[in-house]
Amino acid sequence: MSEKRTRVAVAGASGYIGGELLRLLLDHPYVEVVLATSDSFAGKRVHNPHPNLRGRTELAFSPHDSLGDAADLDVLFLAMPHGHTMKKMPWYLQRAGVVVDLGGDFRLRDPAGYPRYYGTEHPAPELLSSFVTGLPEWHRDELRTADRIAVPGCMATAGILTVRPLAEAGLLDGPVQVDARTGSSGSGAAAGSANLHAERSGAMRVFAPTQHRHEAEIAQATGLPVHMTATGVEAVRGVQVLCRAPLAGGVREADVRAAYRKAYAEEPFVRVVAQRTGVYRLPEPKILAGSNYCDVGFSVAGDGSQVVLVGALDNLVKGGAGSAVQALNVRFGWPETTGLSFPGLHPN
């Protein structure tokens, strides 16, 4: 392995996902962060919007257009708002050899999904098939040579990791109902009045009763019809999904557990949590804060007719920046867990 560090830039680095990328990349032994962009914070130190990084770096934000002058970038992370990169992706692709997009603009392979789920026609549909999904658990071989990576959404990541093993094994017989709950950081650092503390505190707001955009990603990854509801809960970090689906005839609880074990036995960041006793018997995002883990679990109905699948993760890490860094590790042949070993906190 070369001693030369890989030169990376983070565009949109002042948001929550951008901050998590910086937190992970600044301690990454094979990476040098040479540029962090933000128009609103241009000229200010990184620790201004990210006080947890105080004393960790002297890096200051540059305006987005400074990417045009950046030389010898190996990797460009895009932590931009939805709708931004689909308009400028050809320009971004010229800035670095590897581009990792953490927004929603290149997650779907079918351009017909964008008017339905994003409210707009995709301006660069010819580029959609060139992006590899940044979820190593299911796309590791493709990621080893990928120069264009699209990281799934936070609730989509939880839903895919929770449902796909059973879908692949043919254990589900019908559509999947996904009930997703997310903390306030999922709305981003520039969230509007609906996410003020006075409005959010004590609330369980169903902000997407139908057709949340992550529904399309889960359906794409599992090949099953998916109907999704999303609710904001009183937490800062964390996603939890409850996925209900009918079981195929003759499927037993042991078959469900075996499907998970087969899919994730060698995976460093997915754990099967389905216990009969204890405080945390099923996946709980509270204990995953700051970690790159996704816990998955299940409960089979007494008559064996249906199953409830549960997944949990930190929306900013495994649901965003952590998966991006994990995909980076795979792409460059580094140990996959590099920079991602933090186990979470308990109590928290």
TORFI-461462 format. One line per 5 residues: their letters; for each residue z, y, x of C-alpha. Coordinates in Angstrom, 3 decimals. Layout:
BEGIN
A) Z Y X; ...
This chain:
BEGIN
MSEKR) 0.000 0.000 0.000; -0.949 3.429 1.307; 1.877 5.800 2.243; -0.077 8.687 0.724; 1.445 9.649 -2.587
TRVAV) -0.679 9.776 -5.705; -1.232 13.392 -6.765; -0.564 13.987 -10.463; -0.581 16.929 -12.851; 1.025 17.274 -16.282
AGASG) -0.770 19.515 -18.771; 1.466 20.739 -21.578; 4.534 20.109 -19.470; 6.893 22.471 -21.305; 7.239 20.277 -24.421
YIGGE) 9.634 17.380 -24.929; 7.128 14.712 -23.878; 6.046 16.841 -20.921; 9.666 17.195 -19.870; 10.202 13.446 -20.016
LLRLL) 7.074 12.905 -17.927; 8.410 15.305 -15.306; 11.830 13.636 -15.348; 10.294 10.224 -14.689; 7.569 11.292 -12.271
LDHPY) 9.777 13.488 -10.063; 11.779 10.390 -9.094; 8.765 8.098 -8.822; 8.447 6.902 -5.195; 4.634 6.695 -5.196
VEVVL) 3.860 9.961 -7.001; 3.768 13.652 -6.129; 3.753 16.102 -9.036; 1.555 18.939 -7.796; 0.961 20.864 -11.022
ATSDS) 2.679 21.395 -14.370; 0.905 23.612 -16.885; 2.113 25.751 -19.779; 0.624 29.010 -20.980; 3.832 30.125 -22.670
FAGKR) 6.010 29.420 -19.594; 3.482 30.313 -16.870; 5.251 31.578 -13.758; 8.663 30.242 -14.813; 10.486 27.363 -13.165
VHNPH) 10.300 23.947 -14.742; 14.032 23.978 -15.427; 13.618 26.907 -17.814; 12.675 24.714 -20.827; 14.034 21.541 -19.179
PNLRG) 17.560 22.396 -17.981; 18.267 18.762 -17.102; 15.783 19.193 -14.213; 17.727 22.073 -12.650; 17.974 21.434 -8.915
RTELA) 15.520 18.517 -9.070; 12.379 20.524 -8.232; 11.191 24.006 -7.268; 8.013 23.518 -9.302; 6.941 26.410 -11.532
FSPHD) 4.550 26.274 -14.488; 0.944 27.360 -14.094; -1.403 28.359 -16.939; -3.596 25.598 -18.376; -6.753 27.101 -16.924
SLGDA) -5.365 26.577 -13.416; -6.404 22.948 -13.778; -9.923 24.171 -13.081; -8.864 25.148 -9.559; -6.731 22.084 -8.824
ADLDV) -8.136 19.987 -5.989; -7.815 16.287 -5.260; -5.935 15.323 -8.412; -5.636 11.561 -8.798; -4.067 11.507 -12.272
LFLAM) -3.909 14.023 -15.101; -1.377 13.510 -17.901; -2.188 15.355 -21.113; 0.879 16.156 -23.232; -0.958 18.497 -25.549
PHGHT) -0.724 19.052 -29.336; -2.849 16.886 -31.615; -6.369 18.251 -32.003; -6.494 19.897 -28.580; -7.856 17.244 -26.234
MKKMP) -10.600 16.014 -28.563; -12.269 19.424 -28.129; -11.888 19.641 -24.339; -11.852 16.057 -23.101; -15.159 16.286 -21.161
WYLQR) -13.621 19.153 -19.168; -10.370 17.244 -18.570; -12.264 14.158 -17.410; -13.720 16.217 -14.562; -10.287 17.257 -13.318
AGVVV) -8.964 13.869 -12.112; -10.037 10.286 -11.527; -7.559 8.933 -14.089; -6.724 10.745 -17.330; -3.759 9.683 -19.493
DLGGD) -3.700 11.286 -22.949; -0.365 11.184 -24.809; -1.701 12.946 -27.918; -3.370 11.329 -30.897; -6.943 12.416 -30.256
FRLRD) -8.261 9.236 -28.620; -6.020 6.524 -30.071; -8.353 5.311 -32.809; -11.559 3.446 -31.984; -13.279 4.126 -35.316
PAGYP) -14.252 7.813 -35.684; -14.052 7.413 -39.473; -10.263 7.331 -39.162; -10.005 10.918 -37.933; -10.992 12.741 -41.145
RYYGT) -8.572 10.530 -43.075; -5.585 10.661 -40.739; -6.138 13.865 -38.744; -8.059 15.960 -41.261; -11.085 16.568 -39.040
EHPAP) -14.255 14.979 -37.781; -13.969 13.860 -34.152; -16.156 16.103 -31.943; -16.593 13.453 -29.219; -16.843 10.068 -30.980
ELLSS) -18.904 8.668 -28.111; -15.800 8.816 -25.881; -13.428 6.877 -28.156; -14.404 3.407 -26.942; -13.967 4.436 -23.297
FVTGL) -10.187 4.823 -23.676; -7.823 1.892 -23.150; -4.625 1.757 -25.209; -1.666 2.578 -22.964; 0.543 -0.285 -24.107
PEWHR) 0.834 -2.731 -21.191; 2.367 -5.511 -23.264; -0.978 -6.000 -25.033; -3.513 -4.296 -22.757; -2.331 -5.045 -19.226
DELRT) -5.572 -6.557 -17.932; -7.672 -3.649 -19.228; -5.246 -1.092 -17.806; -5.620 -2.442 -14.267; -9.041 -0.811 -14.012
ADRIA) -8.777 1.900 -16.689; -9.601 5.496 -15.815; -9.064 6.739 -19.387; -5.835 5.805 -21.136; -4.601 6.752 -24.610
VPGCM) -0.869 6.211 -25.127; 0.049 5.159 -28.705; 2.304 7.245 -30.932; 6.043 6.593 -30.922; 6.298 4.937 -34.343
ATAGI) 3.010 3.150 -33.722; 4.363 1.684 -30.467; 7.447 0.390 -32.254; 5.352 -0.987 -35.120; 2.773 -2.667 -32.877
LTVRP) 5.343 -4.305 -30.615; 7.269 -5.514 -33.663; 4.431 -6.813 -35.842; 1.679 -7.974 -33.485; 3.282 -11.197 -32.165
LAEAG) 3.529 -12.568 -35.709; 0.058 -11.328 -36.620; -1.410 -12.987 -33.521; 0.353 -16.242 -34.402; -0.954 -16.194 -37.986
LLDGP) 2.550 -16.139 -39.459; 2.004 -13.218 -41.856; 0.160 -13.490 -45.144; -0.631 -10.075 -46.529; -0.134 -6.348 -45.979
VQVDA) 2.712 -4.918 -43.929; 4.998 -2.238 -45.378; 6.357 -0.059 -42.557; 9.440 2.089 -43.200; 9.804 4.296 -40.106
RTGSS) 12.718 6.594 -39.242; 12.588 9.160 -36.453; 14.811 11.750 -34.829; 14.060 15.461 -34.666; 12.565 15.407 -31.156
GSGAA) 9.593 13.592 -32.660; 8.533 16.899 -34.183; 8.137 18.477 -30.753; 9.651 21.516 -29.082; 7.651 23.941 -31.230
AGSAN) 8.651 22.494 -34.607; 8.742 24.940 -37.502; 11.354 26.043 -40.011; 11.652 22.585 -41.583; 13.318 21.393 -38.388
LHAER) 15.912 24.123 -38.030; 19.417 22.678 -37.715; 20.401 24.230 -41.051; 17.571 22.380 -42.790; 17.636 19.101 -40.854
SGAMR) 21.366 18.477 -40.539; 22.589 15.943 -43.074; 19.063 15.361 -44.372; 16.989 12.188 -44.633; 13.622 13.793 -45.281
VFAPT) 10.671 11.636 -46.276; 8.030 13.774 -44.580; 5.171 11.262 -44.897; 5.561 9.111 -48.034; 2.055 7.691 -47.487
QHRHE) -0.727 7.652 -44.910; 1.129 8.691 -41.758; -1.363 8.750 -38.870; 0.505 6.016 -36.985; -0.328 3.679 -39.869
AEIAQ) -3.913 3.545 -38.597; -2.821 2.600 -35.078; -0.656 -0.286 -36.274; -3.459 -1.576 -38.507; -5.941 -1.295 -35.628
ATGLP) -3.684 -3.264 -33.286; -2.631 -5.995 -35.715; -5.722 -6.475 -37.857; -3.572 -6.303 -41.001; -3.452 -3.803 -43.873
VHMTA) -0.565 -1.431 -43.212; 1.192 0.993 -45.575; 3.611 3.325 -43.850; 6.352 5.746 -44.861; 8.031 8.043 -42.329
TGVEA) 11.476 9.633 -42.709; 13.248 12.168 -40.514; 16.905 11.284 -39.941; 19.839 13.106 -38.371; 19.305 12.069 -34.790
VRGVQ) 17.666 13.801 -31.834; 16.057 10.805 -30.156; 15.042 7.453 -31.501; 12.631 5.560 -33.702; 13.437 2.571 -35.870
VLCRA) 10.859 0.712 -37.957; 11.526 -1.811 -40.730; 8.367 -3.809 -41.371; 8.268 -6.011 -44.466; 5.575 -8.645 -44.896
PLAGG) 5.023 -11.945 -46.744; 5.192 -15.052 -44.586; 2.454 -17.647 -44.573; 3.327 -20.904 -46.284; 5.630 -23.201 -44.373
VREAD) 6.706 -20.626 -41.790; 10.347 -20.988 -40.744; 12.791 -18.690 -38.971; 12.364 -20.783 -35.822; 8.620 -20.061 -35.890
VRAAY) 9.230 -16.315 -36.010; 11.625 -16.457 -33.068; 9.212 -18.672 -31.114; 6.355 -16.192 -31.660; 8.442 -13.372 -30.205
RKAYA) 9.582 -15.473 -27.267; 6.019 -16.510 -26.474; 4.766 -12.930 -26.614; 7.572 -11.253 -24.692; 9.249 -13.855 -22.467
EEPFV) 7.873 -12.230 -19.315; 7.857 -8.620 -20.511; 10.235 -6.317 -18.615; 10.723 -3.797 -21.428; 10.734 -5.753 -24.691
RVVAQ) 13.860 -7.631 -25.789; 14.341 -9.852 -28.822; 17.531 -8.815 -30.651; 18.311 -10.929 -33.716; 21.940 -12.010 -33.711
RTGVY) 24.242 -13.250 -36.454; 27.358 -11.502 -35.117; 28.273 -8.339 -33.245; 27.918 -4.620 -33.870; 24.274 -4.417 -32.771
RLPEP) 22.812 -7.482 -34.451; 19.368 -5.921 -34.910; 17.504 -3.269 -32.869; 19.273 0.101 -32.816; 17.714 3.187 -31.151
KILAG) 21.103 4.769 -30.439; 21.709 2.517 -27.419; 18.154 2.941 -26.089; 18.259 6.711 -25.488; 16.565 7.558 -22.194
SNYCD) 15.375 4.006 -21.602; 11.917 2.437 -21.615; 13.014 -0.537 -23.719; 11.745 -1.529 -27.128; 14.010 -3.982 -28.939
VGFSV) 12.498 -6.156 -31.668; 14.240 -8.383 -34.196; 13.854 -10.012 -37.584; 15.508 -11.380 -40.702; 13.840 -14.025 -42.876
AGDGS) 14.494 -14.019 -46.631; 16.561 -16.922 -47.920; 13.620 -18.435 -49.792; 11.326 -18.071 -46.766; 8.840 -15.930 -48.672
QVVLV) 9.015 -12.794 -46.561; 10.347 -11.376 -43.330; 11.824 -8.032 -42.343; 10.886 -7.118 -38.771; 12.895 -4.425 -36.989
GALDN) 11.881 -2.441 -33.926; 13.654 0.376 -32.071; 12.924 2.606 -29.085; 13.393 6.085 -27.654; 10.465 8.059 -29.051
LVKGG) 10.169 10.220 -25.925; 10.286 7.358 -23.414; 8.907 3.997 -24.525; 7.340 5.890 -27.421; 5.613 8.335 -25.052
AGSAV) 6.284 9.260 -21.439; 7.753 5.885 -20.421; 4.754 3.932 -21.685; 2.492 6.399 -19.860; 4.318 5.813 -16.565
QALNV) 4.370 2.062 -17.174; 0.596 2.152 -17.709; 0.260 4.237 -14.523; 2.170 1.583 -12.575; -0.152 -1.114 -13.873
RFGWP) -3.264 0.951 -13.122; -2.297 1.537 -9.492; -0.865 -1.905 -8.805; 2.720 -0.765 -8.328; 5.693 -2.790 -9.598
ETTGL) 5.589 -2.196 -13.337; 9.228 -1.177 -13.635; 8.999 1.534 -10.934; 10.798 4.671 -12.081; 11.776 3.107 -15.397
SFPGL) 14.949 1.136 -14.706; 17.449 3.289 -16.640; 19.061 0.963 -19.223; 20.255 3.505 -21.816; 23.805 4.558 -22.612
HPN) 26.678 2.942 -24.479; 28.647 4.426 -26.062; 26.357 7.328 -26.776
